[in-house]
Amino acid sequence: MSTPITVTVITRDATATLERCLKSATWADEILVIDSGSTDNTVSMAQGLASRVEYHPWSGYGAQKRYAVEIARHDWILSIDADEWLSDELAVAIQNLFTNGNPANSGYTMNCRNRFLGRWLWYGEGYPDPHLRLFNRKYGNWQDRPVHEQVIVSGNTGWIKGDLCHESASSLLNYLAKQNHYTQLQAEIMWQNGKHAHMFNLIINPLWRFIRMYILKLGFLDGIPGLVHISIGCFNTFIKYAKLWELGKMKP
C-alpha cells in the first residue's frame, strides 16, 4: 500500500541525477515533477518514473516549489531536489509515520548528507545539515524566495531518523557557476531588504565562518574535499557582501 503523500521535485536539465532521486521515492502515492524547460532527457525520464510531470515557467526556487505544493494531490508533501535521494532508512521512517493515520506534527526535519567531489562530508557544513522537507501544506509552505528558501510551518515539528542524500557537485566548474548565481541572488535580496555591506562584513564574516566550520565543527577531518567545500563557502560569504557593496555603489 502506497504512503498518502506527494513527493515534489522541481527540475531543469537534471538527467544525471533524476533517476536515482525518483526511484528512492516510488513508495509514495504521488510523485510530482515540475519542469521549467529542460533541453535534455529530463522530461522523458520523469514521465517514466513519476505520477505526473507538469511544465511551469521558471519563477525562482521558492515560487517554483510553492507551485508544486499547490497542485499536489495530497496535503502531506515531501519536497526533494533532483540531485537528492532518500536513504533506505529515511524512506522507511517516513512510511512508518503514516502507519497509524496522519503524523502528529505539522512538519518533520531530516538530516542532509552531502557528497562533494566524490567524498561524503561528515563534519563542518557537510553534516548533519538539517532541513524541514516533510510537511502538511495546511500548516506551512515554502518561502517565496528566489534562493536559500525554507519551509515555514505553524505548529509542532519533529525529526525523522535517516539521511536525505545530496550530490553537492559533479565538478568544481559546475559548483562554482552555481555558487556565483546564488551569491548574486542573495546580494539582491539583502539590498531589497535595506542592508548594506561594510568592511567588517568583508573581512570578519568569511573569517568567522572558516573558524566555526573548519575548526570548531571539525571540517578539517573531511580532508581536501572538506577544505575546498568550506573555503568556497567562505569565499561565497565574501562575494555576497562584495556584490552587496557593489549594488550600493550602483544604486545609491
C-alpha positions as CSV (number, residue, x, y, z in Angstrom):
1,M,0.0,0.0,0.0
2,S,1.4,3.4,-1.0
3,T,2.0,6.2,1.5
4,P,-0.5,9.0,1.2
5,I,1.9,11.8,0.4
6,T,3.1,13.7,-2.6
7,V,6.8,13.9,-3.4
8,T,7.5,17.1,-5.3
9,V,10.6,17.6,-7.4
10,I,11.5,20.7,-9.5
11,T,13.7,20.1,-12.5
12,R,15.7,21.5,-15.3
13,D,18.2,19.5,-17.2
14,A,18.6,17.0,-14.4
15,T,19.2,13.8,-16.3
16,A,22.4,13.0,-14.5
17,T,20.7,12.6,-11.1
18,L,16.9,12.4,-11.5
19,E,16.5,8.7,-11.9
20,R,18.2,7.9,-8.6
21,C,16.1,10.7,-7.0
22,L,12.7,9.4,-8.2
23,K,13.4,5.7,-7.7
24,S,14.1,6.4,-4.0
25,A,10.5,7.6,-3.6
26,T,8.5,5.0,-5.5
27,W,6.7,4.1,-2.3
28,A,4.8,7.4,-2.3
29,D,1.3,7.6,-3.6
30,E,2.2,10.5,-5.9
31,I,5.5,11.8,-7.4
32,L,5.0,15.2,-9.0
33,V,7.7,16.7,-11.2
34,I,7.6,20.3,-12.1
35,D,9.9,21.0,-15.1
36,S,10.8,24.5,-16.2
37,G,12.0,23.8,-19.7
38,S,14.6,21.0,-19.8
39,T,16.5,20.6,-23.1
40,D,17.9,17.1,-22.2
41,N,16.1,13.8,-21.4
42,T,14.8,15.0,-18.1
43,V,11.1,15.1,-19.1
44,S,11.0,11.7,-20.7
45,M,12.9,10.2,-17.8
46,A,10.4,11.8,-15.4
47,Q,7.4,10.6,-17.4
48,G,8.7,7.0,-17.0
49,L,9.1,7.2,-13.2
50,A,6.8,10.0,-11.8
51,S,3.0,10.1,-11.4
52,R,2.7,13.5,-13.1
53,V,5.0,15.8,-15.0
54,E,3.9,19.4,-15.4
55,Y,5.6,22.3,-17.1
56,H,5.8,25.6,-15.2
57,P,8.0,28.6,-16.4
58,W,10.8,29.3,-14.0
59,S,9.8,31.7,-11.3
60,G,12.5,31.3,-8.7
61,Y,13.3,28.4,-6.4
62,G,10.8,29.3,-3.7
63,A,7.9,30.1,-6.1
64,Q,8.6,27.0,-8.2
65,K,8.4,24.8,-5.1
66,R,5.3,26.6,-3.9
67,Y,3.5,25.9,-7.2
68,A,4.3,22.2,-6.8
69,V,2.8,22.2,-3.4
70,E,-0.3,24.0,-4.6
71,I,-1.2,21.4,-7.3
72,A,-0.2,18.3,-5.3
73,R,-2.8,15.6,-4.8
74,H,-2.1,15.2,-1.1
75,D,-1.8,17.6,1.8
76,W,1.3,15.9,3.1
77,I,4.3,17.0,1.0
78,L,7.8,15.6,0.8
79,S,9.9,18.1,-1.2
80,I,13.3,17.0,-2.5
81,D,15.6,18.3,-5.2
82,A,16.6,16.5,-8.3
83,D,20.2,16.0,-7.0
84,E,18.9,14.4,-3.8
85,W,17.7,11.0,-2.9
86,L,16.3,9.3,0.2
87,S,18.4,6.7,2.1
88,D,16.6,3.4,2.8
89,E,16.5,4.3,6.5
90,L,14.8,7.6,5.8
91,A,12.3,6.2,3.4
92,V,11.2,3.5,5.9
93,A,11.0,6.1,8.7
94,I,8.7,8.3,6.7
95,Q,6.4,5.4,5.7
96,N,6.2,4.4,9.4
97,L,4.9,7.9,10.3
98,F,1.8,7.1,8.3
99,T,1.1,3.6,9.5
100,N,-1.5,4.7,12.1
101,G,-3.0,7.7,10.2
102,N,-1.7,11.2,9.8
103,P,1.5,12.1,11.7
104,A,1.2,14.1,14.9
105,N,3.3,17.1,13.9
106,S,2.9,19.8,11.2
107,G,6.3,19.1,9.7
108,Y,9.4,17.0,10.1
109,T,13.1,17.8,9.8
110,M,15.7,15.3,8.4
111,N,19.5,15.3,8.2
112,C,21.1,16.0,4.9
113,R,24.2,14.1,4.0
114,N,26.3,15.9,1.4
115,R,28.7,14.3,-1.1
116,F,31.2,16.7,-2.5
117,L,33.8,15.9,-5.2
118,G,33.3,12.2,-4.6
119,R,33.5,12.1,-0.8
120,W,30.8,12.1,1.8
121,L,31.2,15.0,4.2
122,W,30.7,14.2,7.9
123,Y,31.7,17.5,9.6
124,G,31.7,21.2,9.1
125,E,28.8,22.3,6.9
126,G,28.5,18.9,5.3
127,Y,26.6,17.0,8.1
128,P,24.1,16.8,9.7
129,D,22.8,19.9,7.8
130,P,19.2,19.5,8.9
131,H,16.3,20.6,6.7
132,L,12.5,20.6,7.1
133,R,11.2,18.8,4.0
134,L,8.2,16.8,5.1
135,F,5.2,18.9,6.0
136,N,1.4,19.3,5.9
137,R,0.5,22.1,3.5
138,K,-2.4,23.1,5.7
139,Y,0.1,24.4,8.1
140,G,3.0,25.5,6.0
141,N,4.7,26.0,2.7
142,W,8.0,27.2,1.1
143,Q,9.0,30.8,1.4
144,D,8.6,32.8,-1.7
145,R,12.4,33.5,-2.0
146,P,14.5,33.2,-5.2
147,V,17.3,31.4,-3.3
148,H,18.0,29.6,0.0
149,E,14.3,29.2,0.5
150,Q,13.0,27.3,3.5
151,V,9.7,25.6,4.6
152,I,7.9,27.6,7.3
153,V,5.2,25.8,9.3
154,S,3.0,26.7,12.2
155,G,2.6,24.1,14.9
156,N,4.9,21.5,16.3
157,T,7.7,19.9,14.2
158,G,9.5,16.6,14.7
159,W,12.7,14.9,13.5
160,I,13.0,11.8,11.3
161,K,15.8,9.3,11.5
162,G,17.7,8.7,8.3
163,D,19.5,10.8,5.8
164,L,18.5,12.8,2.7
165,C,21.5,12.3,0.5
166,H,22.7,15.2,-1.7
167,E,25.2,15.2,-4.6
168,S,26.7,18.6,-4.0
169,A,28.9,18.9,-7.0
170,S,29.8,16.8,-10.0
171,S,32.7,19.1,-10.8
172,L,34.2,22.3,-9.4
173,L,33.3,24.1,-12.7
174,N,29.6,23.5,-12.2
175,Y,29.6,24.1,-8.5
176,L,31.3,27.4,-8.8
177,A,29.0,28.6,-11.5
178,K,26.0,27.7,-9.3
179,Q,27.5,29.5,-6.3
180,N,28.1,32.6,-8.4
181,H,24.5,32.7,-9.3
182,Y,23.4,32.1,-5.7
183,T,25.5,34.9,-4.3
184,Q,24.1,37.3,-6.8
185,L,20.6,36.4,-5.8
186,Q,21.5,36.7,-2.1
187,A,23.0,40.1,-2.5
188,E,20.0,41.4,-4.4
189,I,17.7,40.1,-1.6
190,M,19.8,41.8,1.0
191,W,19.8,45.1,-0.9
192,Q,16.0,44.9,-1.3
193,N,15.7,44.4,2.4
194,G,17.7,47.6,3.0
195,K,21.0,46.0,4.0
196,H,24.5,47.5,3.2
197,A,27.9,46.0,3.2
198,H,30.8,47.3,5.3
199,M,34.5,46.4,5.6
200,F,33.6,44.4,8.7
201,N,31.4,42.1,6.7
202,L,34.0,41.6,4.0
203,I,36.7,40.6,6.5
204,I,35.2,39.2,9.7
205,N,32.2,37.3,8.3
206,P,34.2,34.9,6.0
207,L,36.9,34.5,8.7
208,W,34.4,33.6,11.4
209,R,32.7,31.1,9.0
210,F,36.0,29.4,8.4
211,I,36.9,29.2,12.1
212,R,33.4,27.9,13.0
213,M,33.1,25.3,10.3
214,Y,36.6,24.2,9.7
215,I,38.0,24.2,13.2
216,L,35.2,24.3,15.8
217,K,32.9,21.9,13.7
218,L,35.9,19.7,12.7
219,G,35.7,20.3,9.0
220,F,39.4,19.5,8.7
221,L,38.5,15.8,9.2
222,D,36.9,15.7,5.8
223,G,40.3,16.0,4.0
224,I,40.8,18.1,0.9
225,P,37.1,17.9,-0.3
226,G,36.2,19.3,3.2
227,L,38.7,22.1,2.9
228,V,37.6,23.0,-0.6
229,H,33.9,22.9,0.4
230,I,34.4,25.2,3.4
231,S,36.8,27.5,1.6
232,I,34.3,28.1,-1.2
233,G,31.6,28.7,1.4
234,C,33.8,31.4,3.0
235,F,34.5,32.9,-0.4
236,N,30.8,32.9,-1.1
237,T,30.3,35.0,2.1
238,F,32.9,37.5,0.9
239,I,31.5,37.7,-2.6
240,K,27.9,38.1,-1.4
241,Y,28.9,41.1,0.6
242,A,31.2,42.4,-2.2
243,K,28.2,42.2,-4.6
244,L,26.0,43.9,-2.0
245,W,28.6,46.7,-1.7
246,E,28.6,47.0,-5.5
247,L,24.9,47.3,-5.5
248,G,25.2,50.2,-3.1
249,K,27.6,51.9,-5.4
250,M,25.5,51.4,-8.4
251,K,22.1,52.2,-6.8
252,P,22.6,55.0,-4.3
